[in-house]
Amino acid sequence: MIEIKTHAQLEAMRAAGLVVARTLAAVVDHVKVGVSTAELDELAEQTIRDAGAIPSFKGYNGFPASICASVNEQIVHGIPNKKQILAEGDLISIDCGAILDGWHGDSAVTVGVGELSPADQKLSEATRQSMLAGIEMAVPGGRLYDISFAIESAAIEAGERDGVEYGIVADYGGHGIGTKMHMDPFLPNYGKPGKGPKLKVGMAIAIEPMLSLGTDDSNELDDGWTVVTADGTRAAHWEHSVAITEDGPWVLTAPE
């Protein structure tokens, strides 16, 4: 069953989304050489709680932190750590969730520490553009895999432009969101258009492509959370929570 929200409920999700957007902005502003990912996590939790919200991630199936901080070859679910100190040229993906009045927001960005290599800049931008392409297809009457196909097509197009065959991470993707953080439907980042559940007004979906500079295969580390590229190449992750409305996609986690 895919949860359908009223407009008032989507407004409540927008309020949660704004907490996430403001938190990510604060954390990104703090991304600097010499800062630990644990410091970023502390800032995120404080920002979320100061807004009267609750970190979605902290305690979720035992996850110990308020953000996921995934550095370089880490794709998603990186656990913030006092010993993980950001260095010049690192690529970090920050995933953040918040619950406000029972409604969830979930978003992720990828940024550089200091000056990024051209390859890493293009990787992050290709991932962001793939997300935006997917968002454009979140319209009533479409099918879920129309979003998947748009993400995949944008990633391939970016790779052709950049001279790189980006890996579209195979085992992870987007998801429904609302009264819970992870809900039906699961959204692959590749697929054939015209397939999957019909998109209806009131649905909300977290759209989140993950691309790598190499393989589409991944491994989970012994910590039970951190997912890394199987070949050690760098990865990027971008995400927005998006509502399907009569007027088109509404990006619930966009900044004001």
C-alpha positions as CSV (number, residue, x, y, z in Angstrom):
1,M,0.0,0.0,0.0
2,I,1.4,3.4,-1.0
3,E,0.5,6.1,1.5
4,I,-1.6,9.0,0.0
5,K,-1.5,12.3,1.8
6,T,-3.9,15.2,1.9
7,H,-2.6,18.7,1.0
8,A,-2.5,19.6,4.7
9,Q,-0.4,16.6,5.4
10,L,2.0,17.5,2.6
11,E,2.2,20.9,4.1
12,A,3.3,19.2,7.3
13,M,5.9,17.2,5.4
14,R,7.1,20.5,3.9
15,A,7.7,21.8,7.4
16,A,9.8,18.8,8.2
17,G,11.6,19.2,4.9
18,L,12.5,22.7,5.7
19,V,14.1,21.5,9.0
20,V,16.2,19.1,6.9
21,A,17.1,21.8,4.4
22,R,18.3,24.2,7.1
23,T,20.2,21.5,8.8
24,L,22.0,20.4,5.6
25,A,22.9,24.1,4.9
26,A,24.4,24.5,8.4
27,V,26.3,21.2,8.1
28,V,27.6,22.0,4.6
29,D,28.8,25.4,5.8
30,H,30.9,23.5,8.5
31,V,32.5,21.1,6.0
32,K,36.2,22.1,6.2
33,V,39.7,20.6,6.3
34,G,40.4,19.3,9.8
35,V,36.7,18.9,10.8
36,S,35.6,15.4,11.9
37,T,32.4,13.8,10.7
38,A,31.4,13.5,14.3
39,E,31.4,17.3,14.6
40,L,29.1,17.5,11.6
41,D,26.8,15.0,13.3
42,E,26.7,17.0,16.5
43,L,25.8,20.2,14.6
44,A,23.1,18.4,12.7
45,E,21.4,16.9,15.8
46,Q,21.5,20.3,17.6
47,T,20.0,22.1,14.6
48,I,17.2,19.5,14.2
49,R,16.4,19.6,17.9
50,D,16.5,23.4,18.1
51,A,13.7,23.4,15.4
52,G,11.6,21.2,17.7
53,A,12.1,18.2,15.5
54,I,13.6,14.7,16.0
55,P,16.5,13.2,14.0
56,S,15.0,10.4,11.9
57,F,18.2,8.5,11.6
58,K,19.3,8.3,15.3
59,G,18.3,4.9,16.7
60,Y,16.7,3.8,13.4
61,N,17.4,0.1,13.4
62,G,20.3,0.9,15.8
63,F,22.0,3.6,13.7
64,P,24.0,5.6,16.2
65,A,24.0,9.1,14.6
66,S,21.7,11.9,13.2
67,I,23.3,12.0,9.8
68,C,25.0,9.7,7.4
69,A,28.4,11.0,6.5
70,S,29.9,9.1,3.6
71,V,33.4,10.0,2.4
72,N,35.0,9.2,-0.9
73,E,34.4,5.5,-1.7
74,Q,31.6,5.4,0.8
75,I,28.3,5.5,-1.0
76,V,25.7,5.8,1.8
77,H,25.1,5.1,5.5
78,G,28.6,6.2,6.6
79,I,28.7,6.5,10.4
80,P,30.1,9.8,11.7
81,N,33.3,9.2,13.6
82,K,35.6,11.4,15.7
83,K,38.6,9.8,14.0
84,Q,37.4,10.5,10.5
85,I,38.9,13.9,9.8
86,L,38.1,15.6,6.6
87,A,41.1,16.3,4.3
88,E,41.6,18.5,1.3
89,G,40.0,17.1,-1.8
90,D,37.7,14.7,0.0
91,L,34.2,14.1,-1.4
92,I,31.5,13.8,1.3
93,S,27.8,12.9,1.0
94,I,25.7,14.1,3.9
95,D,22.3,12.4,4.3
96,C,19.9,13.9,6.8
97,G,16.4,13.2,8.1
98,A,14.0,14.8,10.5
99,I,10.6,14.1,12.1
100,L,8.3,17.0,12.8
101,D,4.8,16.5,14.2
102,G,5.0,12.8,13.0
103,W,6.0,13.6,9.4
104,H,9.4,12.8,7.9
105,G,11.8,14.7,5.6
106,D,14.8,13.2,4.0
107,S,17.5,14.7,1.8
108,A,21.1,14.4,0.9
109,V,23.8,16.5,-0.8
110,T,27.4,15.8,-1.9
111,V,30.1,18.5,-1.4
112,G,33.8,18.8,-1.6
113,V,36.3,19.5,1.1
114,G,38.4,22.4,-0.2
115,E,39.1,22.0,-3.9
116,L,37.8,19.0,-5.7
117,S,39.3,17.3,-8.7
118,P,37.5,17.9,-12.0
119,A,36.4,14.2,-12.1
120,D,34.8,14.5,-8.6
121,Q,33.1,17.7,-9.5
122,K,31.6,16.1,-12.6
123,L,30.6,13.0,-10.7
124,S,28.6,15.0,-8.1
125,E,27.0,17.2,-10.7
126,A,26.0,14.2,-12.8
127,T,24.4,12.7,-9.7
128,R,22.5,15.9,-9.0
129,Q,21.3,16.3,-12.5
130,S,20.1,12.7,-12.5
131,M,18.1,13.5,-9.4
132,L,16.6,16.6,-11.0
133,A,15.7,14.5,-14.1
134,G,13.9,12.0,-11.9
135,I,12.1,14.8,-10.0
136,E,10.7,16.1,-13.3
137,M,8.9,12.8,-13.9
138,A,7.2,12.8,-10.5
139,V,3.8,13.8,-12.0
140,P,0.3,12.4,-11.7
141,G,-0.6,9.7,-14.3
142,G,3.0,8.6,-14.8
143,R,4.5,5.4,-13.7
144,L,7.1,4.9,-10.9
145,Y,9.8,3.6,-13.3
146,D,9.4,6.7,-15.5
147,I,11.4,8.3,-12.7
148,S,13.9,5.4,-12.7
149,F,14.4,5.7,-16.5
150,A,14.9,9.4,-16.3
151,I,17.6,9.0,-13.6
152,E,19.3,6.3,-15.6
153,S,19.1,8.2,-18.9
154,A,20.5,11.4,-17.3
155,A,23.4,9.4,-15.8
156,I,24.2,7.9,-19.1
157,E,24.0,11.2,-20.9
158,A,26.3,12.8,-18.3
159,G,28.8,10.0,-18.7
160,E,28.9,10.4,-22.4
161,R,29.4,14.2,-22.0
162,D,32.1,13.7,-19.3
163,G,33.9,10.8,-21.0
164,V,33.1,8.5,-18.0
165,E,30.9,5.4,-17.7
166,Y,29.3,6.3,-14.3
167,G,28.2,3.3,-12.2
168,I,24.6,3.5,-11.2
169,V,24.7,1.8,-7.8
170,A,22.5,-1.3,-8.2
171,D,21.3,-2.3,-4.7
172,Y,20.1,1.0,-3.3
173,G,17.5,3.5,-4.4
174,G,14.7,5.8,-3.4
175,H,11.5,5.1,-1.4
176,G,8.2,6.3,-0.3
177,I,8.2,8.7,2.7
178,G,5.6,10.2,5.0
179,T,4.5,8.9,8.4
180,K,7.6,6.7,8.2
181,M,11.0,7.4,6.7
182,H,11.1,4.3,4.5
183,M,7.8,3.2,2.9
184,D,6.5,1.6,-0.2
185,P,7.3,1.9,-3.1
186,F,11.0,1.2,-3.5
187,L,12.4,3.3,-6.4
188,P,15.3,1.8,-8.4
189,N,17.6,4.2,-10.1
190,Y,17.2,2.5,-13.4
191,G,14.4,0.8,-15.2
192,K,12.0,0.7,-18.2
193,P,9.5,3.6,-18.6
194,G,5.8,2.8,-18.3
195,K,6.3,0.2,-15.5
196,G,5.6,0.2,-11.8
197,P,2.8,1.7,-9.8
198,K,0.8,4.6,-11.2
199,L,1.8,7.9,-9.7
200,K,-1.1,9.7,-7.9
201,V,-1.6,13.0,-6.3
202,G,-0.7,12.8,-2.6
203,M,2.2,10.4,-3.0
204,A,5.6,11.4,-1.6
205,I,8.8,9.8,-2.8
206,A,12.4,10.2,-1.8
207,I,14.3,10.4,-5.1
208,E,18.0,9.6,-4.5
209,P,20.5,8.5,-7.3
210,M,23.9,7.2,-6.3
211,L,26.7,7.2,-8.9
212,S,30.3,6.1,-8.8
213,L,33.3,6.7,-11.0
214,G,33.5,2.9,-11.6
215,T,31.4,-0.1,-10.7
216,D,27.7,-0.4,-9.9
217,D,28.6,-3.0,-7.3
218,S,28.8,-2.3,-3.6
219,N,29.9,-3.9,-0.3
220,E,28.7,-3.3,3.3
221,L,31.5,-2.9,5.8
222,D,31.7,-4.8,9.1
223,D,30.1,-2.0,11.0
224,G,26.8,-3.2,9.4
225,W,26.0,0.1,7.9
226,T,28.6,1.8,5.7
227,V,28.2,0.9,2.0
228,V,31.3,1.3,-0.2
229,T,32.0,0.9,-3.9
230,A,33.3,-2.6,-4.6
231,D,36.3,-1.2,-6.6
232,G,37.2,1.6,-4.3
233,T,36.2,4.4,-6.7
234,R,34.5,7.5,-5.4
235,A,30.8,7.9,-5.2
236,A,28.2,10.7,-4.9
237,H,24.6,10.8,-3.5
238,W,21.9,13.4,-3.9
239,E,18.4,13.2,-2.6
240,H,15.2,15.2,-2.2
241,S,11.8,14.2,-0.8
242,V,9.2,15.0,-3.5
243,A,5.4,15.2,-3.4
244,I,3.2,14.5,-6.4
245,T,0.6,17.2,-6.8
246,E,-1.8,18.4,-9.4
247,D,0.6,21.2,-10.2
248,G,3.6,18.8,-10.7
249,P,6.5,17.9,-8.4
250,W,6.7,19.7,-5.1
251,V,10.3,19.4,-3.7
252,L,9.5,19.2,0.0
253,T,13.2,19.4,1.1
254,A,14.2,22.3,-1.1
255,P,15.6,25.3,0.7
256,E,13.3,28.3,1.1
